[in-house]
Amino acid sequence: MKKIFKKVFSGPILEPIVTIVASILILEYIIFPGLTIDNTLLNIGAGIAGIFLGLIFLIYADGKVKDYFDKKEDKPNEEPLKENEDGKI
């Protein structure tokens, strides 16, 4: 039970979940209300904050996807191809 708990609540598992939840909360309670308020300066500021949040999230997700596929490509093939006596594979 303890091993399963440590595996489920490990850093690599929780990091994307925390990032997604934090992004949703920032959108819900900071950016969307800022876009619907009557003050033009707050509308502009909330729009800029939304753009930055989107860029940060895309950069984070892109890095995670690249790391995931780089790990898969690093695995060596099970058995290298062997040449026959003729030099053909």
Secondary structure, DSSP 8 states (H G I E B T S, - for coil): -HHHHHHHTSHHHHHHHHHHHHHHHHIIIIIHHHHHSS-HHHHHHHHHHHHHHHHHHHHHHHHHHHHHHHHHHTS--SS-----TTS--
